[in-house]
Amino acid sequence: MEFFFQYLVAGITYGTIYAIVAIGFNIIYNATGIINFAQGEFVMLGGMTAVTLNGFLPLPLAIVLAVVVTTIVGAVIEILFIRWLYKPSVLRMVIITIGVSILIREIALHIWGENVRALPYFTGSSVSSINLGGVYISSQVLWVIGVGALAVAALTAFFNLTMLGRQMRACAANRDAARLCGIDAGNMVTLSFMISAAIGAIGGAVVCPITYVQYDSGTPLAIKGFTVAILGGLGNSTAAVGAGMILGILESFSIWVLPTAYKEAISIAILLGILFVKPSGIFGSAEAARLKEF
Amino acid sequence: MARRYFAIAAFVGLIVAIQLATLATGTGYYLTQLTMTAYYSLVIVGLCMLIGYAGQISLGHAGFFAIGGYVAGFLTTFDLKSHQGAIVSLLSNSGALVSRHDVYGGSLLTVHPWLACAAAILLTVVVAYFVGGPILKLKGHYLAMATLGIGIIVYRIVLGTEFLGAADGISEVPGFPLPGGLLITGDSSSRVSNYYLAWGVVLLGMVLLLNLIHSRIGRALGAVHGAEDAAEAMGIPTARYKLHTFVLSAVFAALAGVLLTHYNGGIGPSEAGVMKSVRYVAIVAIGGMANLWGALSMSLVLNYLSLRGYFGTYDDAVFGVILILIMLFAPDGLLRRHLFSDLKRIVSRDPAGEEAP
């Protein structure tokens, strides 16, 4: 029974990260209708930059700076590759963002090499843990879940309570109408890339002590994040949290039935299953999905 | 009609000219990479048919390549001597098995390469039909992600499966015997014949695809690409044509995998990697999405340069940059449209250049 909870906690931890990546997907998708296949690279960049900066800066400062750097990268990507395209087709955007993800990964390879890196635990150490009724939970797991929850709450507040957030949602709903209201739609898209880069980087930094980070750790995360985004219904961030938990827990328990080597294939099989059966996602409505552009 | 055969003749001329040039300059070792280029080109032209003519992207073709290569590699290296049984003796009596010696002189009883090739193609057809049905109902992001997913599943399976050699892959795959005493093998003594064999296979594939494009089916595919709903309304079974093109391109990839595995004498999991799939798409994109000759010539140049290691550690990055630049500036490919008018339109943002979603 303890094992059950241990696996459950592991599943929730990974689920939180998947949800954070999925929310990054959703923010950009909602503002532009683009799936940014380079989303996982933001997570990798956040982790990598934080580790490097932590070499000569205190941990909190390193993380904040890493988030700032990744946010700038997000803005640069949008300005260089997305902003000036006139009504690009979906296929074209898919290929461009895949190209961008390859580019970021290769640049990371040339900067940081193939070494696996990690941040120190925010509090305590890798061996210390908190005992909750027989289940041992590492303090970092609480950090991941806490920061994840905080990020989701902050984003929800941003999109519902602030003027800027409302303007972004207006652009997502109808760009032309928003433009008529005097909203600068172009800047909103840049902002959406910056926000999703920032949230990706936060996720990357906070999970880095547990999962480690490497130049190529972005792609698997992007695939899982996409799975979760689809599972929850593309564009719906609250559902993404639920879907993230489902995928994280399923994956965690899959080790009982299948060899660990196939763990990666599980989430993809789930993704394919969902795509085949209900592309609108388990929480999404087929009615709304039909109106979306793919 | 005449133009089609003129292009084929010109290509044959190029292939012969390249070989004669290496002969004259004493650089015969280039033929090794050029032969491998030929097999990769087989994947490219098949994928070009799918992307350019049926309008469906696949980011998982390295998976089909790997299915072909791994089935052929496994069946021709797996020793059946210790697995005697009804099926083995039946196969043995029908001449489907060959005994040979491995590099250490031990005797092996393995499946005949032709039978292994047939099995590889058969498995590919089954897999492609099985996944193609539901996958091709998807569009845009979903289709890209689903095909990428198929590729990754194949990669994970070959990487995690012990009897497929896990991270080491399969080695010591024998040559592929052809009628007339020819053998597809990486042995340097038969370098020239293998060069011509490989490009001969590619040319056969090209003739097949070119004829297909200029047939009724090809014109129907053009209609599907142009306006799917209109094509459906005209009575073209769009779903079936898309599926058949998907299966055909998968078979091209698998055949390339089979032949290259025999040529290289082995296959590893990196052949199934995502980067390989992306690279195939990049080459089709730069060659002009719906331009078989463009894709083939770009494949000849880029695959060769990559295999010769001209890009060094920037190999993957080069293909990433190619993808981005092509998609930003010439989404219909370099060799299809006039680059300058494309650029002019992008700069002036003329809505007439707006592409169909």
Interface residues (C-beta under 8 A of the other chain):
Chain A: I35 F81 L85 Y86 K87 P88 S89 V90 L91 R92 V94 I95 I96 I98 G99 V100 S101 I102 L103 R105 E106 I107 L109 H110 T219 I223 F226 I230 P259 A261 Y262 E264 A265 I268 A269 L271 L272 L275 F276 P279 E293 F294
Chain B: I57 L59 V131 P134 I135 L138 K139 G140 H141 Y142 A144 M145 A146 L148 G149 I150 I152 I153 R156 I157 L159 G160 T161 A166 V274 M275 V278 V281 A282 A285 T313 Y314 D316 A317 F319 G320 V321 L323 I324 M327 L328 P331 I346 R349 P351 G353 E354 E355 A356 P357
